Every structure is written in C-alpha cells, then in structure tokens.
C-alpha cells in the first residue's frame, strides 16, 4: 500500500449531475483499488444509500453507476495519502482552485464537500459549518457534509445519513 502514496484516481462524472461529491483526498486503499471511498470502514456508501440517494448499498467498485443517478465524485486534493493531515495547506488552496474549475465545467446542481476542515482550508472560509453555505463556487450552491471516513469519530453513521438526507431533500 505504501507504493500507492501520491497516486491519483479518476473522477466519476457525467452530464447533468445533481450532486458532485468532493472528498478530501483519496486514501491509499482507494489508490490501490482505483475506487473512491473504498477503504473498509468508510461510511460514504452506507450514507449515500441510507439517505435515499441510491436504492441499494453500492460497493465502491460500482462507482461507475453513479452518473446515471446524477451523482459524481472528485476530491479537493488529488494525491493519495494515508491520512488527510499529511496534506500541506497550499495543497488545499491549489485543490480548491482546481475544484472550482471542475465545478465550472460540470455545473452540477450542488457541490457537496465531504469535510468541513477541507472546505475551510481550500476556500478560505474559516467559519464554515456543516450544511448549506452562503457562498457558491462557480455559480453552484455548496453544501458541506461531514467527512465519512471511519477515522471521523464525531459523526456516526446515523448522523451522516441525516446530513446526506438533508442535502437530498433540497435537490429532489
């Protein structure tokens, strides 16, 4: 797995996206598998299903099914690390600029950034909180969701599902 450090994985995207989900950066496990949120214990896929975005629990290897549901996945920072705290502040700023370009190109109905700390660092919003943001990025509304990593003990699965469901309720 150490050999996966620094690798990138392709975005999951398509036309007419309802939501473009942006993780912080890929884990080493995701870099090895080539699938977003692939590490066992990551709660992205259960939260996506539990909130009604998908009609069944998808496996990370089924990420290719998301664009047909109007969903996409990208990351603020493209390079894989063992933990997000290995990223430098300037990587977040550069990643935020690249994410804004991606959003301008794709024009999803909503950008959902998974991790309030990453959003604060990437977009210079030190007081941002979980939920809908007052600011937009490239004309697209922004919603900040909790980081679904199993390392985020502040939000357990029921709370994640509730936050994902609140986002879903605003777009459907």
C-alpha positions in Angstrom: 0.0 0.0 0.0 2.8 2.4 0.7 3.6 2.3 -3.1 0.1 3.9 -3.6 1.2 7.2 -1.9 0.9 10.1 -4.3 -1.2 8.3 -6.8 -4.4 9.7 -8.2 -7.7 8.1 -9.2 -10.1 9.2 -12.0 -13.1 11.3 -11.1 -16.6 9.9 -11.5 -18.5 12.4 -13.6 -21.1 12.8 -16.2 -23.6 15.3 -17.7 -26.4 16.8 -15.7 -25.2 15.9 -12.2 -27.4 16.6 -9.3 -24.5 16.4 -6.9 -20.8 16.4 -7.3 -19.4 14.9 -4.1 -15.9 16.0 -3.3 -13.8 14.0 -0.8 -10.7 15.5 0.8 -8.3 13.2 -1.0 -8.0 9.5 -1.8 -6.8 7.1 0.8 -4.0 4.7 -0.1 -6.6 1.9 -0.2 -8.6 3.9 -2.8 -5.5 4.5 -4.8 -4.7 0.8 -4.8 -8.3 -0.2 -5.9 -9.0 2.8 -8.1 -12.3 3.3 -6.3 -13.4 6.3 -4.3 -14.2 5.8 -0.6 -13.0 2.2 -0.9 -11.4 1.7 2.5 -13.4 -0.7 4.7 -15.0 1.4 7.4 -15.6 4.4 5.2 -19.2 5.3 5.6 -19.8 7.2 2.3 -21.6 4.3 0.5 -23.8 3.4 3.5 -24.7 7.1 4.0 -25.5 7.5 0.3 -27.8 4.5 0.5 -29.3 5.3 3.9 -30.2 8.8 2.8 -32.0 7.6 -0.3 -29.5 8.7 -3.0 -29.2 5.0 -4.1 -31.9 2.3 -3.9 -29.3 -0.2 -2.6 -26.0 -0.2 -0.9 -23.4 0.1 -3.7 -19.9 -1.3 -3.4 -17.1 1.1 -4.3 -16.4 -1.0 -7.4 -19.8 0.1 -8.6 -19.0 3.8 -8.6 -19.5 3.8 -12.4 -23.2 3.5 -11.8 -23.4 6.9 -10.1 -23.5 9.3 -13.1 -26.7 7.6 -14.3 -28.2 8.6 -10.9 -27.0 12.2 -11.3 -24.1 11.7 -8.9 -20.4 12.3 -9.3 -17.2 12.0 -7.2 -14.0 14.0 -7.1 -11.5 15.2 -4.5 -10.2 18.5 -3.2 -6.7 17.2 -3.4 -5.9 14.5 -6.0 -2.9 12.7 -4.4 -3.5 9.7 -2.2 -2.2 9.7 1.4 -2.6 7.5 4.4 -4.3 10.4 6.3 -5.6 13.8 5.3 -3.4 15.5 7.9 -0.4 14.6 5.6 -1.6 17.3 3.2 0.0 20.8 3.2 -2.1 23.9 3.4 -1.1 25.0 -0.1 -2.3 21.7 -1.5 -5.8 22.6 -0.2 -5.7 26.1 -1.7 -4.5 24.7 -5.1 -7.0 21.9 -4.9 -9.8 24.4 -4.2 -8.9 26.3 -7.3 -8.9 23.1 -9.4 -12.2 22.0 -7.8 -13.8 25.4 -8.7 -12.6 24.8 -12.4 -14.2 21.3 -12.3 -17.4 22.7 -11.0 -17.5 25.4 -13.6 -17.1 22.8 -16.3 -19.6 20.2 -15.0 -22.2 22.6 -13.5 -23.7 20.2 -11.0 -26.8 21.3 -9.2 -24.9 21.2 -5.9 -21.3 20.7 -4.9 -21.1 18.7 -1.7 -17.7 18.9 0.1 -17.1 16.0 2.5 -15.2 17.5 5.3 -15.6 21.0 6.9 -11.9 21.4 7.6 -11.0 20.7 4.0 -13.6 23.2 2.8 -12.4 25.8 5.2 -8.8 25.3 4.0 -9.5 25.1 0.3 -11.8 28.1 0.1 -10.6 30.3 2.9 -13.8 30.0 4.8 -12.6 29.6 8.4 -16.0 29.8 10.0 -17.8 27.4 7.7 -20.1 24.9 9.3 -21.8 21.7 8.2 -24.8 22.3 5.9 -25.6 24.7 3.1 -23.1 27.5 2.6 -24.0 31.1 1.8 -21.3 31.2 -0.9 -21.4 29.4 -4.2 -18.5 28.1 -6.2 -18.5 28.9 -9.9 -22.2 29.8 -9.5 -23.0 26.4 -8.0 -24.5 26.1 -4.4 -22.2 24.4 -1.9 -23.2 22.0 0.8 -20.6 20.8 3.4 -21.1 17.3 4.7 -19.2 15.5 7.4 -16.1 13.5 6.4 -17.4 9.9 6.1 -14.0 8.4 7.0 -14.1 5.8 9.7 -11.5 8.0 11.4 -14.1 10.8 11.9 -15.5 9.8 15.3 -17.5 13.0 15.6 -20.2 11.7 13.2 -21.5 8.2 13.4 -23.5 6.6 10.5 -27.0 7.8 11.7 -25.8 11.4 11.8 -24.1 11.1 8.4 -27.3 9.7 6.9 -29.2 12.6 8.4 -26.8 15.2 6.9 -26.9 13.4 3.5 -30.7 13.2 3.6 -30.9 17.0 4.4 -28.9 17.7 1.2 -31.0 15.2 -0.8 -34.3 16.9 0.4 -33.1 20.2 -1.0 -32.5 18.9 -4.5 -35.3 16.4 -5.2 
